[in-house]
Amino acid sequence: MIVRDLMTTNVITTEESKTILEVRELMRNKNIRRLPVVDDINRIKGIITDGDVGRSEPSDATTLSKYEASYLLSKLKVRDVMTKMVITISDTAEIEDAAYQLYTKKIASLPVVDDDNKLCGIITDSDIFKAFVDIMGFAKTSTKITIDATDQVGILADIAGIFKAKGINIISAVSRMKGTDQAEIMIRADLTHNLEIIEDIRKAGYTINDISTVKTNGE
């Protein structure tokens, strides 16, 4: 799955020449916290956040009147406070690349650019969470079987073969290391009428350390 499949394409943006007062009102009206700043051909020039706007406003201790403060904000431009070094991601990047950037840079969203560095969308941490839910099969009624196994070639294929023999489709399969030579394999499948496969897995010599069922709403 690539970023293009998940991103929002209808992106609200602003321009360098806009005032902080205009941006503040836009953020409040649209209930958004980050605005990509683009030029007249939609190339990314910067990004401005509600934090940037807040730091630009006079403090509560100021002696300025409300009208004087608004006047100053009407003169201060986006280009004066925006972040110019913007972290972006390509629309053809894999979603795990986007997740890594969001996590390591501790940010909530990434502007998405095409091959010409033009803004074509935005992807957020919420988009990544949704993708994770879809990939792991949480949106479907399913049973997760967690299996302890030796980390060696062919283990996952062997376990998948047990499911194949029973005619059971695997919704998702994930493995992770638990040590130098031990792995934990988590398989999710619809076992509504096929719980006997659990014994088949045990008979094949595998240790099952957890079985849990997730039901979708209304089921």
NORHUDA-V862323 format. One record per residue. PSI is psi in radians with two decimals (999 if undefined). OMEGA is omega in whole degrees, -180 to 180 (999 if undefined). Layout:
BEGIN
((PSI,OMEGA) (PSI,OMEGA))
END
This chain:
BEGIN
((2.32,-179) (2.91,-176) (-0.68,-179) (-0.52,-178) (-0.37,-173) (-0.43,-171) (2.73,171) (2.23,-176) (-0.41,180) (1.45,-173) (2.27,175) (2.20,-177) (3.07,173) (3.11,-178) (2.76,-178) (-0.54,-174) (-0.16,179) (2.67,180) (2.80,178) (-0.59,178) (-0.75,179) (-0.73,-180) (-0.71,179) (-0.79,-180) (-0.67,179) (-0.78,180) (-0.72,-180) (-0.75,-177) (-0.61,-177) (-0.06,180) (0.91,179) (2.76,-174) (-0.29,-178) (2.35,179) (2.09,171) (2.47,178) (2.16,-176) (2.82,176) (-2.94,-174) (-0.17,175) (0.36,171) (0.42,173) (2.51,-179) (2.21,177) (-0.35,-178) (-3.01,175) (2.49,180) (2.41,-177) (2.94,176) (-0.48,176) (-0.70,177) (-0.74,180) (-0.76,-180) (-0.69,180) (-0.33,180) (-0.32,-177) (2.57,176) (2.53,-179) (2.93,179) (-0.36,-178) (-0.04,-177) (2.68,177) (0.03,180) (2.52,174) (2.92,179) (-0.66,-178) (-0.64,178) (-0.70,179) (-0.76,179) (-0.63,179) (-0.77,180) (-0.71,179) (-0.50,179) (-0.28,178) (-0.42,-179) (2.27,-174) (2.76,178) (-0.73,-177) (-0.39,-178) (-0.39,-174) (-0.19,-175) (2.77,172) (2.15,-175) (-0.46,178) (1.61,-173) (2.32,174) (2.07,-180) (3.05,177) (2.61,-180) (2.59,178) (-0.24,179) (0.07,179) (2.69,177) (2.64,-177) (-0.47,177) (-0.51,175) (-0.73,178) (-0.77,179) (-0.72,180) (-0.75,179) (-0.79,180) (-0.72,-177) (-0.87,-175) (-0.56,-180) (-0.09,178) (0.87,178) (2.83,-174) (-0.24,-178) (2.80,179) (2.19,170) (2.44,-179) (2.29,-177) (2.70,177) (-2.93,-177) (-0.35,179) (0.23,-179) (0.45,177) (2.45,-180) (2.22,178) (-0.03,179) (-3.04,176) (2.48,178) (2.39,-175) (2.96,177) (-0.54,177) (-0.64,177) (-0.70,180) (-0.73,178) (-0.74,180) (-0.73,179) (-0.70,179) (-0.77,179) (-0.76,-180) (-0.80,-178) (-0.71,-178) (-0.16,176) (0.32,-179) (-0.36,-178) (-0.08,-180) (2.62,173) (2.14,-176) (2.86,176) (2.31,177) (2.23,176) (2.13,179) (2.13,-172) (2.32,171) (2.37,-178) (2.77,173) (2.40,-180) (1.71,178) (2.80,-177) (2.31,173) (-0.11,-177) (-0.84,-178) (-0.70,179) (-0.64,179) (-0.80,179) (-0.72,178) (-0.57,179) (-0.56,177) (-0.74,178) (-0.71,-179) (-0.71,-179) (-0.51,179) (-0.06,-179) (0.55,-179) (2.21,179) (2.28,177) (2.19,179) (-0.78,178) (2.68,177) (2.23,-179) (2.43,176) (2.64,176) (2.64,-180) (2.47,177) (0.14,-178) (-2.87,-177) (-0.55,-177) (0.27,179) (2.48,-180) (2.71,174) (2.18,-178) (2.18,180) (2.02,-179) (2.31,179) (2.26,-179) (2.83,176) (1.85,-177) (0.47,-177) (-0.72,-178) (0.39,-175) (0.65,-178) (-0.28,-180) (-0.29,179) (-0.42,178) (-0.76,178) (-0.61,178) (-0.70,179) (-0.74,179) (-0.71,179) (-0.47,178) (-0.03,175) (0.16,-179) (2.59,178) (2.13,177) (2.10,-178) (-0.04,177) (2.44,174) (2.16,180) (2.53,-177) (2.36,176) (2.24,177) (2.42,178) (2.83,-180) (2.34,176) (-0.05,179) (999,999))
END
